[in-house]
C-alpha cells in the first residue's frame, strides 16, 4: 500500500508543472508586445466569456472586433481581425515543463503564417530548436528532364515570394504546412506550376521535445 501511495504521489508531481498552469493563465500573462491589439481587460473578458459559455467577442484597441473561438486547458485560438488569427498551444517537454507554440496567420491573396516558441515566462526561444521548417524546394517535385527543369525555373520567377500557411492540430500535437505561394500568382502560372508541386501538405508531429517531419513527407534525394 505504501509503495502504491508513493507511486501515485510521483505521478502527481510529474504532471503538476504542466497541468497546474493552464493556458488561460499563460494568455493573461502574455506581453502586450505580442498582442498589441488586446488590452489586459480584453484578455480577461475573453476568458470570462468562454468560461461562461458565451460568445467571446470584444472590441479591441482599434475599436474593431476580435473573437476567441476556442479555449481549452492547453490551446486557444483568436480571430484577431478579419485578416488574422492567433493560436497558442502548450507542448510538453521531457523535464515536465512545456514550451508555448504561437502561430500567427494572415489572410490575403495567399495565407501566410509564422511560428514562434516561448518559455513560460514568455522569453522567445530559437525556432530551430523545436522545428526544422521546410525549404521552398521541399514543396516541389523537381524534374530530371532538362527542358522541364528550364520550364520550372521560368515559372518560379513569377512565384518569387516564399509563403506557407500552418494548420495546427492541438489534439494530435501536429502541424500541416501548406505551400501558398501559388495562390498569389496569376491563374495561368498557377495552372502551369501545379504538376510540379507536392499534392499533400508537409506534416510534423510533436515528438518528446520538438516537431519532427513525418516520414511520408521526407524528400529522398
N, C-alpha and C positions, 0 to 999 in steps of 0.2 A: 504493500500500500504506500509506504514511504517513497519507494522508487517511482511509483506512478505519479505521486504528487510532485516530486522533483521534476519529472519529465514534463508534466503539464506546465509547471512554472517556467521551465526552459522555453517551451513553445511560446508562451505568452510574452516572455522577454524578447524572443527573437522577432515576433511580428509587431511588437508595440511601436518601434520607431516609425514604421510606415503607416500603421493604422491609427495611431494616436492623433496625428495631424492630417486632417482631410484636406482636399484641395480647396475647399471653400476658405479655409484659414490662410492657405498659401495665396489664394487670389486676393483676399483683403490686404495682405502684406505686399502685394506686387507694387513695385515702384511706379510712380506717375510717368516716368520716362518711357516705360513700356506700353502703358495705356494712356496716352495724353488726352484722349477724348473723354475719359471717365474720371469723375471726382471720387473721393473716398465714399461719399454718400451714395453715389451711383452704384458702387460695388456692393455696399451693404444692402441697398434696395434690391439688387439682383438676387442676392441670397435669400432675403426675406420673401420675395415673391415666389421663388422656386420652392422654398420650404413650405409655403402656404398653398402650393399647387395652383398658383395664379400665373397668368401670362407675364413673363418678366421683361417688360418693355419700359425703358426710361428715356428721358431726354438728356442727351449728353452735353458736353461743354459747347458744342457748335449749335445747340438747340435743334438737333436732328435726332431721329430715333435709333436706339440700339436695343438689341434683344438677346438675352441669354436663352438659347434654345435647348441646351442640355446641361444638367448638373448632376454628377454622381459623386461618389466618395473620392474617385481618383481622376476625374475628367470633367472639363467644361468646354462648351462651345458658345461663342458670342458672335452674332451678326452685328459687327460694329457699325456698318453702314450698308447701303445698297450695293456697295462695291468692294467690301472687305469683310473677312471673317477672322476670328482669333480662336485657336484651340490650344488647350494645355492638357497634358496627361502626366501623371506620376508614374515613373518607371523604376522598378525595384533594382537595387544593386546588391552585390554579394555581402556587403557589410551591414545589411539590414536597414540601410538608409535608402535614398532614392534620388533620382535626378528628375528635373522638370523639363519635359519636352514641350516647346512652344512653337506653334506653326501659324504664320500669317499667310493668308491667301487673298490676293487682289484680283478682282474681276476686270475685264477689259475685252478688247477683241480676242485676247487669249489670256487664260488664267495664269497667274504666277504666284508661286509660294516661296517662302523662306523658312528654314527650320533652325532653331537655336536650342541650346541646352543650358540649364542653370542649376545651381545647388539650392538647398532650401532657404538660404539667405539671399537668394536672387543674385548671386555672383555669376557672371557669364562664364561658361566653360567652353573649351575648344570643341567645335563641332566635330572635327575629325577624330576625336577620342570616342565618339559614340556612333558615327556612321561614316562610311565611305560613299559619298554621293556619286551617282553615275556621271560619267563624262558624256558629252553630247553624242560622240560616235557610238556609244553603247546602245542608242536607240535606232541605229541603222544596221541594215544587212548590207555590208559593203560588198559590191560586186567584184568578181575576179576579171571579167572581160574588160579590156582597156576602153572600148567605146562606151560601155556603161559607167565605168569609173569617171570618164570625162563628162558624161551627161549629168551624173550626180554632182560632180564638182561645180558645174554651171548652175544647177538648180539650187545648191546650197548657198550660192552668193546672194540669192534673194531671201533666204532664211538665215539672216546674219545675226540674229539675237537668240541666245540660248534661253528658252523658257520651259518651265515644267511646273506642274501642279501636284501637290502631295495630298493624298487621301489617307487619313489616319483611322484605323480601326481600334478604338480603345479597349474593346473586349478581348480582341486577339493580340493586342500589343504589336500591331503590324502596320506597315506603310505600303502604299502603292503609289509609284511616281509615274505620272503621265506626261509625255512629251507634248507640249502645247505650242511650240514654235510654228508648226504648220498652220495653226489657226489664225495667225496674223498675216500670212502671205495671201496673195490673190488666189482665187479658186483654181485657175489653170495650173499654177505652180504647185498648189497643194495636191491636185489630182496626179500630177506627174511624180511627186515625191512619195506618194502612198506605197507604191510597190517596193520601195527601198526601206520602209520603216518596219520596226517590230510590230507585230499585231497586238501584243499584250503589254500592260504596264510592267515596269520593273519593280519587283516586290521585295520587301525586307521584313524580317521577324526579329523581335527583341529576344536576344539570347544572353542570359546571365548579366551582361553589363554593357551591351551595345547592340545596335541593329546590324544584322548580317543579311546579306543578299541571298535570296532563295536560289537554290541550285539551278532551277529551270530558267533563271534569268541570267546565269553566268555565261559570258561570252567565251567560246573556245576558239583560241587563235590558231 
